Amino acid sequence: MGMIMRKISAAILVIILVQLVWSDAVIREFRVEPGMNKVHLLWKVTVETNVREYQILRGLTPTQLYPIASVAATEEPVQPGGEKLYEYTDRSVYKSDGRTYYYQIAVVGLSGDVVTRSGVREVSPRISAVRHTWGSIKALFR
């Protein structure tokens, strides 16, 4: 009986350790919506296990994306058959109308490693004349 209890205890410990290390999220939907001087990002997850945050990546090409922000994962679990909604508004878009920005969501586990990424989405927000001028001024000092 003692040997069986030790094996069961060892198996339970292994399961707990695997759950603590293993991170996963399934992004079911990821949308980017252009606005005036902003881009609104919305994503839905159907699975979320040991996720620390969702990192927002942006770039001017689909292959060179850089982190611009992160959204912390909420603590409430995804209900079976349900989903969780996350949103972020990027208000740091500058320069001219017609410029295309590319976005991606990276899922960061509790270990700090990126465990998965969404697909890349593209969007061209509308930029006001004031924002366009400010973007040009900022570019002079880079």
N, C-alpha and C positions, 0 to 999 in steps of 0.2 A: 504494500500500500504506500509506503514512504517513497519508493522509487517512482511510482506513478505520479504522485503529487509533485515531486521535483520536476518531472518531465512536463507536466501541465504548467507548473509555474514558469519554467524556462520558455515554453511555447508562448505563454501570455506575455512575458517580458519581451520576447522577440517581436510580437505583434505590436506592442505599445511603442517600441523603439522605431519600427518601420513607419508607423503612423506619425511619429514626431518628426521624422526626417523627410518623408514623402510629401511633396506638395503638388497640387494640381488645380487647374481651373479650366473650364470649358467655356469659351466665349461663343455664345450662340449667335449673337448679332452685334455688329459694330458699325455705327453710322457717324458720318461727319456732315454737319450742316453749316453752310456759309451764312454769315450775317454781316451787318455793317460793322466793320472794324473788329470782327471776332469770328471764331469758328467754334461751334458747339459740338462736342463729342459725346456720344451716348453708346454704352455697351451693356449687354445683358449676359449674365453667366448662369449656367444651369448646374455646374459643379464647382465647388470652391473648398479645397482642403488645404489647410496650413499655408494660406496665402497672406503675406504681409502687406503687399501693396500692388497697385497697377501703375506702371511707369508709362508716361505719355512721351512718345518719341515723335519728332517732327523734322522735316528736311525739305530742301528744294528739289531733291531727286528721290526716287523711290528706293535707292540703294544706299544713300547716306543720310541716315536718320540719327538725331541726337536727343537725349533726354531734356525735356523742358519743364516737367512737373511730375508729381506722383499723387495718386489718390489712395488713401489707406483703405484696406479691406475692412468691411464692417464685421462685427463679431457674430451677428445672428446667422445661423446656418441657412443654406438653401433648402427649402422644404422639398420632399420627394415630388418630382413632376413640376416643380416650380422654377422660378428664376429670380435673380437679383438685378436691379438696375443701378448702374453707376453713370455719373455725368461729370463732365469737365468743360469749362469754357476757356478757350485760349484767346486772351485779349491782347496778346503781344505780337499780332500780325501788323506789319508796316509795309511801306513802299507802295507800289502801283497796283491799280485794279488789273485783273487778268493774270497776276502771278499765281502760280499753282503751288500749293503746299501739300506735302505728303505726311500722313500720320499712321502710327502703329501703336498698339498697346502691348507692353511686355508684362507678363505676370511674374512677380517676384515672390519667391517662397520665404518661409521663416528663416532659412539659412542665408538669405541675401542674394541667392543665385536666381537668374532668370530661368524659369522652368518651361515657359512656352510663350509664343507671340501670336498676335492676331495677324490677319492679312493687312496689307497696306492699302489705305484709302487716300484718294486725292480730292482736293477742294480748292476753289478759287473764290475767296471772300471779296466782298465789296469794301473798298477803302475810301474814306472821306478825304477831301483835299487837305484838310488840316493834318490828318494822320500821315498822309503821303509826304507832306513837307517835313514833318517831324522825323519820319523814317530817313529822309535824305540827309537831314542835319546830323542824325545819329551816325549815319554811314561815313560822314566826313571825319569823325573822330575815332574810327576803328582802326 
